[in-house]
Amino acid sequence: MSSENGLPLIIAGPSLRHCDQQHFTLWFVSSEPLSQLHLTITNAGFNRELTEKELHVVKLGQHAYQYLIRLSQADLLPIDTVLSYQVGSAQHTDLFANIDGLTYTGKSEIEFIVKPQVDNLLHGSCRNPHHHSGDALVAADTQIAQLASPQARPALLMLSGDQVYVDDIAGPMLYAIGQVITLLGLNQEPFSECNLANSNQISYQPAAMYQRHLNLLPKTQYKAKTAIKRWYINHPIFTSSIAENHLVSLNELIALYLLSWSPELWQLIDIPKQVSGLGKANSQRWQREWTHLLEFKSGLQQVRRLFAHLPTYMIFDDHDITDDWNLTARWEMAAYNHAFSKRIIGNALIAYTLFQGLGNAPEKFDAEVKPQLDALFNSLDSSTQDAAVQDSLIDKLLNFEDWHYCLQTSPKIIVLDTRTRRWRSESNLGKPSGLMDWEALMEFQAELVNQPNVIIVSAAPMYGVKLIETVQRMATFCGASLLVDAENWMAHPGTANTLLSIFQHRKTPEQFVILSGDVHYSFSYDISIRFRDAGPAIYQITCSGIKNQFPEKLLPYFDKFNGWLYGHFSPLNFFTKRKRMSVRGRRPNGARSQRLMNKSGIGRVELAANGAPTKIAVLHADMSETEFLPPRRS
């Protein structure tokens, strides 16, 4: 189905977002404005035109309109029942009717199910389109297509960070972003403290690729004093080692999200495999990235189908905004005191709000954020955004403290914000900040009260690989915290001790399942409190990445030496902050000594009625599966 402008009517989505007994949230982007939207939810008794309050529309560009349908009422949806949805408008009876491959074989409707009892779920993070590994979201969709009935599907999909890589963009992807900006008429913006006057001056010709770290991204001379009383200077504000194509403008970020989640726009653009104007090394790099993107876009039809059928939740990590986002207080001073770097970060946060945050808990943004979003996008008299309005929205988002959210499932799911409420180091502004400050941790503890069991979503593992954390601590001592991405829950004494005290408190739940990502490898730990007969059972389950991996040759060494130095029976554990905790690694597919799995995949967790995991596994992009088996008991 095409719109009057010749573009596909639906250019992204539909994606099912926050969905339970009381809520129905659906996201999509159309190429033309739609009026009198009508929603039918089969088997739920819902069939009527949507009110203005139930619909949030954002005009992203001349030919791009984002729609968020958000219903909220008691007993809206029946549980454990096969439901389906259809959206129509005054112009079109069924907006999604002609989208290829949107429904599963033998089905004519988009079916979903509300499962308040979480018996199994999918989780993962870190999806880099041009990484050489396969896309595990495609594998997840393939597996769901093979299930006998919707009742057997996972209750939800949880994406725990790095859904996009704003700071690591392939040359062919940047070329595609430039075409999408023109195709959809996405809005331009003025710049300040930049060698370009506005975003319209950005070149998307191949000869201009791989140079933004040299001629566009801002730098700083802030010094960070180290523990050995020397000076270490992180010159670039944007510290990613592969920031040559780091996105800067809001229209670039909008185009990235649309290209990451839907196949339509890829069919309207042409990216050459061989280009002129690049040196030999970058020409070869372009061709490698072009090959990987070709594979990536071939799976997007299935990714869209997965998002359409499964309630999907998200939370940011650093690459959704920029590498090492808010890692140290010194980084924050450098980034937010420079107008252009603040704009770059703020634009990424606006895009996260639009494409990820709003769908998690729409009501959280109603009072303060939504009016400013509307002022920026929906009040335009030209194709250039108002700089003052944009900066005001950025200030609001940078001070927003409600990115975290909870799902009233069984077990209760608590999704943490580990990026914006940091416990800054008081001894040295160049040391890593704690992932959550005291106030945020107290709010987290309050959510645990009277819960027999919980699922916690933390982007970074709460219980990480101790050897790697030790290496990060040594790098911090030498002043190179930004060099090794030295952020973990144990890096800051205040955060570490408060977190461990929460787990050891006798009024906490008896069962914790912690879902994490971030690290580009997968592992699972069973954790208990030493010298205590009764106490919580803790399961740290880490799955990363969906389409990313740790350097292949390096991880086996970390795995082996971590087992030797910090294995379950090692006395060195008593010299760590988590000395009161007994940490035992699960064995991937029963391997004798291996604990870390380095292969892209999506995590699969099956849970018993009491919230304890009965199966912890990773489904890989090639459809193979790794199960983490419980440790041998003494």
N, C-alpha and C positions, 0 to 999 in steps of 0.2 A: 504494500500500500504506500503510495507516494503522496506528498503534500503538494500544494499549489506551486511551490518553488522548485519542484523537481527532486527534492531530497526525500529519503525515506521518512515516513511520518514519525516513526519511533527510532531515534538514533542511539538510545541507550536504555537498558532496562527491558521489562519491569524487574525490580528487585524487591523481594519480600524482606522487610526489616523487623522492627519490634512487633511481635505478634504473640499474644496470649489471650486468656479468657476475656480480658477487659480492653485489649488494644489490637488494632489492625493498622499497619503502616506499610505503605507501598510507594516506591520511588521509581520514576522514569523521566526521560527527557524526550521532548518532541521537537520537531523542526518548525512547528507553527503554533500559534496560540489556539487553545481549545476552550470552548465555552460549554456551560451546562453539563459538567461531568456527572455521569451516572454510574453507580457501583452496584453490582450484584454479587453477593456471596452465597453460593448455593449451599443448602443444608444449614444455613444460619439464619434464614428468614430476613435477610437484609437485601432490599431492592428499592433504591430510591436515588434521587439526585442529591449530590453532596452540597453541603452548605459552605459558605465562605470560611467559617471557622475550621471546617474539616479538610481544607485544601490550602496548601501553601505553594504559591507559584513564584518562581524567580526567573526573570528574563536574563539569561546568561549572555545572549547576543542577538543579532538580528534574526537568526534562524535557529535559535536554541532556547527552549523553555523547560526549566526543571519543575516537575510536579511532585509534591509529597502529599499523599493522601494519609491522613492520620485521624483514625476514629478512636474514641475513648468513651466507654460506657460499661456499666456493670453487666455481666453475663452477655457480652457481645457475641462471643463465639463458643460453641459447644466444644468440649474437650474430647480427645481420642476419636474424633469423627472426621471422615474424609470430606474436606471442603474444597471449593473451587471459587475463583473470582473472575469477573469480567468487568472491564471499564469501557464505557461508551461516552460519546459527546454529542453535541448538537450536529456536528459535521459527520461523525463516524459512529456506526452502531457498535463496533467492537474494535478498539484501538489495537489490540494485539493479535487479531485474527490471522493476518497475513505474514506474521513473522516466521521465517523458516526455522524449523527445528526447535520451537519453543516448548512443545509438549512431548511427553515420552511416548514411545511406540504404542499404538493402540488406544491412545487417549486423545480426546478432542479438547479437553479443558486443562487449565493449570491447577493441579490439585496440591493441597497442603493439609497439614494436620497440626493441631495444637496439643502438645504433650506437656502438661505441667509437671509430671513425674519424669525427670531426665533419666532415661534408662540407657541411652547412648548418645554421643555427640561427636562432632568433628571439630578439630581446632588446628590452627597453624598460623604462621607468620612468614614474612620475608619473601615477597614475590617480585622478582626482578625480571622484566620481560626479555632482556637480552642475555641472561645467564644461559650457559650451555645445557643445563639440566632441563628435564621436562617439567611441565606444569601439572602439579598434583591436583589442582582443582578439576582438571579434565578427568583424571582418574576417579575422583570422588563422584563426579556426575555419572561416569560409566558404571560405577558400582551401584549407585542408586537406581539407574535404569534397569539393572538386573534383579532388583528386589521384587518379590511377588506382590507386595501391596504397600500402600503409603504408610500403614501402621508400623512397618518394619524400618522405616527411615529414621535417621538420627533426629533427635528433638530439635537441634539447632546447629548452626555453623558459627564458631567463634574465631574471629580473625584478630590476633593479639598484637599487631603492629607491623609497620613497614608494608602496608598494602600497596603503596607506591614508593618509588625511589626518586624523590625530587632532585637529589644531589648526584645521581648516577644515571645519566641519560645517554643512550646510544646515539651516535650520529644520525643513522637513518630514522630513529624515533624523533629526534629534534626536527629533522626535515619534514616528517609527517605532521608534527605539531604545527609547524608553520603553515602547511597546507590547510589544516583543519581550522586554524584561526581565520584564514581568508574565506574558506568554504562556508563557515557558519556566521561570519561577520561578528566575531567575538570582540568585545570592547577593548579599546586601547587605554593607556594610562600615562600620565606624566611622571617623570623621575626627578629626584633631587639628589645632590651629592653624587652624581654619576656622570660619566663622560657621554652619555646619551640623554637627550632631552625628553624622550618618551619611548614607549615600547614599540611604536611604529617604525623606529629607526633600527630595530634589531634585524640582522640579516640571517636568513635561513638557507643561504646557499652553502653547499658542501665546503667551499673554500674557507668559510667563516667558522666551521665546526672545530671543536676541541681546543678552543682558545679562551674561553670565558674566565678561566682562573688567572689568565695573564692580563687581559685587557678590560674586563667588566666587573668581576667580583671585587668587593672592597677588601682592603687589608688593614691591619692594625699593628702598632708597635707596643701594645701593652705587654708589660713584663710580669711573669709569675714567679715569685720567690719560691725556691724549692727547699726541701728538708736539709740539703747539704750546703745551704747558704750560697748557692750560685744562682745565676739568672738563666732562665730558659724562655725564649721568646717564640710564641706561636704566631708567626706573621699573618697568615690568612685568617680572617674571621670564619670563613667557611672551610672547615678543616678536612673535608673528605679528600682522600688521595686521588680520587677520580672525579673531580668536580669540574672537568673541562667543559661540560655542557650543562652545568647547574642551572635549573630553571629560575627565572627572576620575576616574570610578570604574571599577573593573575590569569590572563587569557591563555598563557602557556600551560598553567596548571589545570585549568578547566579542560583543555584539549587532551592533556595526559590522562586524566581520569576517564574521559570518554573513550580514548583509544585502549585503555587498560581493561575495560569491562564489557565492551560490545564490539561486534564485528562489522557493523554497518559502515562506519566511516572508512574502514580499511578498504572497502570495495570501491570507494570514490576517489582514492588518492593513488598516486603512482610513485614508487620509490625506486630509483635506478640501483642496480647492483654495483655498477662501476661508475665512478664519478671522477671529474678532473678537479684540479686545484688543491689536492691534498698531497702531502709527502708520502713516501713509500710506506712507512710504518702505519700512518693513519689510513691510507688507502686499504691496506690489508685488514686493519681493524674494522673499517667500514664494512668490508665484505663479510667478515666473521659475524658482526652484529646483524647485518642484513639477513644472513642465513638463520640465525637464532630467532629473529623477529618473525621470519616467515613461518617458522614452526609455532611460535607463540600465537600469532593471529589465527592460525588454522584451528586452534582449540577454543577460540572465544565464543563460538556458538554454544558449546557445551557449558562453558563457564556461566554464560547468561542464563541457560536453562537451570543450572544448579541454583543460582541466586533467585530465580523466579519461583522455585518450589520450596526452598528451605529458609526458615527465618534466620536472618544473618545479622550478626552483631560485630562491632568493630571498636578498637581503641588504638590511638596512635602510639608509635614509638618514634625514634629520632628521624629516620629516613623519610617519614611522612612529611616532615618539616625541613630538616637538614641534619647532616651527620653531626653527632655530639651535641645535639640541641640541649642547652642548659646544663652541660656537663659540669662546669665549674662556675663559680661566681665571677671570676675574671673574664671568662668567655661571655657571660651575660652583659658585663659592663661594656665590653668591646662591641658586642652585637647590637645592643639596644641604644647605644649612644651615637650610632652612625645612622643617618636618615635612610640611606639606601639599603643597608643590611637589615634594618628594622622593617623596611617595606618588603624585602624578599621573604623574611620569616613570616611577617604578617599575612602576605598573600597566600603562603602555604597553609596558614592556619584558617584563613577564609575558605580556601578550597576544601580543607579537611571538614570544616563545619558543614559545608554544602553537601558534600558527597559521602561523608561518613557520620559525623557527629549528630546531625539532625535526626537521622533514622534510628539512633539508639534510644533516645528519650526526648521526643520533640517538645514536650511541655517545659523542659528545662530552659529552652531558648526563647520562650514566648515573651517574657517581660522586657528583657534588655537587648538581646542579640537580634531577634527577628525584625524589629522595627528598623534597626540600622542596616541589616541586610537589604530590606526593601528600599531604604533610602538610597543605597548604593546602586542597586541593579534596576529597580522598577521606577525610578524617578528621572531617568536619563532623558535629556532633550537632544543629545548627540551621541556619537559612538565613542566618546572619550569620557572616562569616569572622572568624577570630581575628586581631586586629591585630598581636600580637607575632609570630605565625607569618608573616603577610604581610610585615611589615617585615624579618624575617630573610631571607625569600626575595628581597626587593628588594635588600638589602645584598649578598647572594650574586651576583645578576645584575649589579649595578653594578660589582662587582669581577671579574666573569668576563672572561677575556681570550682566549676560544677561539671567538668568533663566526665568524671566517674559516674557509675550508675549501678543499680542492682536489678536483678531479675527475680521476681517472686515465684520461682520454681521450687521444686523439691528434688535435690538440695537447692537452697538459695544460692544464686550466683552473684558474686561481688566482683565488679570489674574496676580495677584500680587505675588511677591516673598517676603514673610514675615520672612524668616529665615536667609538670608546671608548678608543683608545690614542693620544691626542693629544700632540703635542710643544708644550707650553705655552710661551708667550713669556716670556723671562726679563727683557726690558727693560721691559715694560709688560703687566700682567695684562689690560688691556682690548684688546690687539691679538689678532688671530685666531691660534689655535693651529695648528700644523702638522697635517695630516690623519693622519699616522702618526709616531710617535716613532722614535728611532734603533733601539731594540731590535726594534720591529715591522718596520722596514725591513730590518734584518739577517735576520730570519726570512723575509721575502719574498725577499730575494736568495738565501738558501739553497735555496728552492724552485725557483729558476731553474737551479741547477747541473746540468750534463749534459743540459739540454733543448735540442733543436735549434730548437724553436719553441714558443711558448706563447700562450694567450689569457688576458688579465688582465681581471678585472671590477672596475672602480673606479666607485663611485657618481658622483663628480665627475670630469669629464674631466682627465686628466693634462696634456694640452695643450689649453688652452682658448682662447677668443677674446681676444687680447691687449688690445684696446681696453677690453673689459669688465673684465678684470683690472686694468687701469690705473685705471679709474674706482673700482673697489673699493679699490684702494690709496690713492687720494686721499681717499676717504671714511674709511678707517681713520686716516689722518693727522689728519683733523678730528674723530676720536673717534666716528664714526658707523658702526663696523663692523657692528653689529647691524642698522642701518637698511637696509643694502644687501646683507646676506647675504654678507659679504666673506670667503668661504672658498674657496680654490682651492689647488692644489698648489704654486703659486709664492708664496703669501702669506707663508710662514714660511721664512726663509733656511736653517735647518738641514734641514728636510724637503725643500725644493727642491733644494739642492745634493747631498744624499745620493741623492735619486731620480735626478737627472741623471747622477750618477756611476755608478749601477747600469746605466743604459742605455749609458754610454760604456765600461764595463768590457769588456775583450777576451774574457772568458770567459762573457759573457752569451749567450743564444740569438741566432741569426741573424735571427729573425723574431718580432716582437711584434704581436699584435692586441689593442688595448685597447678594451673595450666600456664605455661610460659612458652616463649619463642626466642627471638632476638639473636641467638648465638650461631646459627647456621649449622647446627648438628642436633641430634636428638638423643635423649637419655631419660631415665626414670629412676628416682630414688625412693626407697621406703625409709621413713624417718620416725624415730621415737625419742623419748626423753630418757637419758641414762639414769640409772639408779632409782627409777620410779616404776612400781608395778603397774599402776593404773596411769592413764594419761592419753593424750590424743594420738591417734594414728595419722601420720602426715604422708601424703604422696606427692612428690614433686615430679610432674610430668612435663617434659620439654620437647616440643616438636618444631624444628626449624631447619631449612626453610621450605616453603611451598615450591618456590623456584629459585633456589640459591643453595650453596654449599660452602663449607669450610675448606681452606686449601687442602687438597687431598693428601699430599705427602706429609703434612705437618701434624694432623690430628692424631694419627696412630701413636706418635711419640708422646703427645700430651696424655693420651689414654693410658699408655703403659706406665709412664712415670708417675701419673696421678695415683694409679693403683699401688705402685711401690711405696710412695711417700705418704699418701693419705687414704690408704685402704681402711676397711672397717676396723682392723685390729692394730693399726699403726698408732704408736704413742704420740706422734706429731699432732694428732687431732686434738690433744689436750692443750696445745699451745695456740689454738685458734679461737675466734670469738664464739663459734658454735660448739665448744667443748662439751656442753651439757647435752648435746643432741647426738644420737646414734644414727649415722647415715650409711645406708647400705644400697649399693647400686643393683639395679635389675640387669639381667643378661639378655642382650638382643638375640633372639632365636636360640637361647640356651648356650651361647658361646662361653667358654670357660673363663677367659680373662678380659674379654672386650666388654666395655660398658657404654661407649659412645658410638653412635651410628651416623655416618656421614653420607647421606643420600637424600635428595629432595623428596618430600612427602607431606602428607596431611595426616594429623594425628587422629586416631580412633580410640575412644574410651567407652567401654561398657560398664555400667554401674548397677550394683545390687540395690534392693529397696532401701537399705540403710545408708546408701551413698558411697559404699566402698567399691573401688574399681575391681571388676572381675576379669577385665581384659584391657591391656594397654598395648596399643599397636600403632604402627605407622604404615599407611598405604602409600606406596611409591608411585611415581609417574608411569612406570612400566607395568603397573598393576600387581607387582609383587608386594608382599607384606612382611614386615618385621614385627614380631611380638616380643615385648620385654617381659621375660619370665621372672617370677619372684626370686629373691635371693635365697640361697640355701641356709636353713636355720641351724644354729649350733645345737 
